[in-house]
Amino acid sequence: MDTIGYRDVVGWLRAFAAVVSEKKEFLTELDAAIGDADHGINMNRGMSAALGVIDDHAKEDIGALLKAVAMKLISTVGGASGPLYGTLFLQMSTRTGGASELTAAQWVDALTAGRDGVVARGKAEMGDKTMVDALTPAVDAAREAADAGESPAAVLRASADAAATGVEATIPLVARKGRASYLGERSAGHQDPGATSTYLLLDAAAGAIGAG
């Protein structure tokens, strides 16, 4: 597989919706420890709604599809997750508009734009115990793999593996952003739910697209 096609992206989004549905209780349990206990519920609501957008989307335009998903998430997901995930997909759409397939480098550029949008929207940095702690190492690993000439499948797997490491790294951190930051030192020892769902997003890409 030399490129990531429109149908690959559709498969990725469907796979993410499926894993969010499967893991919604787990994500909510993580959020119950340091947040509002609604991350899994909210993400499942949003991705379930996004499936309708995918089904109704006729044009093989990756950017248009990602923008449509972004708008649906922003309008249906409560809390911080809707705006942040919406921003991620929206910024990815700005780099993929009109494209029916992407090279590994183009995917990395889109993911980087998504990460930068999340950072700007959430005002979060590495170490703040947020989704950025999974997203930034994922972007860095993807870029390194793409620069080395790896296949899209290898780039996506490197990205997901780095995100998994990033999730583990959130456990000892003291939260500096969001609801979890209100707990201060008590937020340490808990895995961040946003970083976890970010890993699930990237692992879904590696599984769905990497298998193509």
Secondary structure as UniProt FT lines:
FT   STRAND          4..5
FT   HELIX           6..34
FT   HELIX           39..56
FT   HELIX           62..76
FT   TURN            79..80
FT   HELIX           81..94
FT   TURN            95..98
FT   STRAND          101..102
FT   HELIX           104..122
FT   TURN            126..127
FT   HELIX           132..147
FT   TURN            148..149
FT   HELIX           152..170
FT   TURN            171..172
FT   HELIX           179..187
FT   TURN            188..189
FT   HELIX           193..208
FT   TURN            209..211
//
